[in-house]
Amino acid sequence: DVKVTQSSRYLVKRTGEKVFLECVQDMDHENMFWYRQDPGLGLRLIYFSYDVKMKEKGDIPEGYSVSREKKERFSLILESASTNQTSMYLCASSLGSSGTDTQYFGPGTRLTVL
Amino acid sequence: GENVEQHPSTLSVQEGDSAVIKCTYSDSASNYFPWYKQELGKRPQLIIDIRSNVGEKKDQRIAVTLNKTAKHFSLHITETQPEDSAVYFCAATRDSGYSTLTFGKGTMLLVSP
């Protein structure tokens, strides 16, 4: 069974803080993704990575950066958190680089920025 | 890029009824269409998918149909049960290297006993 874990289920931060969200997968997957989920807006892709140290912008990368130093770990970084970044953040991974590979999601991190 | 529209945003049915969720896509090159189900408080999970060389695919009570000409695809759930209550997301992508899924905005399905 693929297991994707995220460092926190709930996180509360203050405006301007630097925030790190961690994601780890244990199935040697090539691709990893960060999505943001907001009511009525669905799942929006922030960044993805198809290999170690590689990263690609998704649809809404502004205000975010990512890091992938090891194959199993993909971090999302909010350099200076703002209230409009309050959201549910979902990490996912897939076996290969094809968009048709099944994505396995983590449990999500609900981030509140005050 | 790809744009996926999903309707309705909410759908309420009685247990035993059928439910249909529809999606349209804009990129005629898209050829893979998965559906993910997210139960309340849980993570999204793939429930069924279809490729453009197939017009319909069934798995027990769920089926997906694809109309490439009209660029739309639909999820059909028959004999709905309370455990079908969830948010359903459709998505589309091309089957090519480094492609990503574009998701619809989701449909909240509520099945009343």
Contacts between the chains, C-beta under 8 A, distances in Angstrom:
chain1	res1	chain2	res2	distance
A	4	B	43	7.9
A	33	B	100	7.4
A	40	B	9	7.0
A	40	B	105	6.2
A	40	B	106	8.0
A	41	B	105	6.1
A	42	B	6	7.6
A	42	B	89	6.2
A	42	B	103	4.8
A	42	B	104	5.9
A	42	B	105	3.9
A	42	B	106	4.9
A	43	B	44	7.3
A	43	B	89	6.3
A	43	B	103	4.3
A	43	B	106	7.8
A	44	B	103	7.6
A	45	B	100	5.8
A	45	B	101	7.7
A	45	B	102	8.0
A	48	B	100	6.0
A	50	B	98	5.5
A	56	B	98	7.2
A	58	B	100	6.8
A	59	B	1	7.8
A	90	B	43	7.0
A	90	B	44	7.3
A	97	B	97	5.1
A	97	B	98	5.2
A	98	B	95	6.3
A	98	B	96	7.3
A	98	B	97	6.5
A	98	B	99	6.9
A	99	B	32	6.6
A	99	B	93	3.8
A	99	B	94	6.4
A	99	B	95	6.7
A	99	B	96	7.0
A	99	B	98	7.7
A	99	B	99	3.2
A	99	B	100	5.6
A	99	B	101	6.0
A	100	B	32	4.4
A	100	B	49	7.8
A	100	B	51	7.7
A	100	B	93	6.8
A	100	B	95	4.9
A	100	B	99	7.9
A	102	B	34	7.6
A	102	B	46	5.0
A	103	B	36	7.9
A	103	B	44	8.0
A	103	B	46	7.2
A	103	B	101	6.8
A	105	B	43	4.0
A	105	B	44	5.0
A	105	B	45	7.3
A	106	B	43	6.3
A	107	B	42	7.7
A	107	B	43	5.4
A	108	B	43	6.5
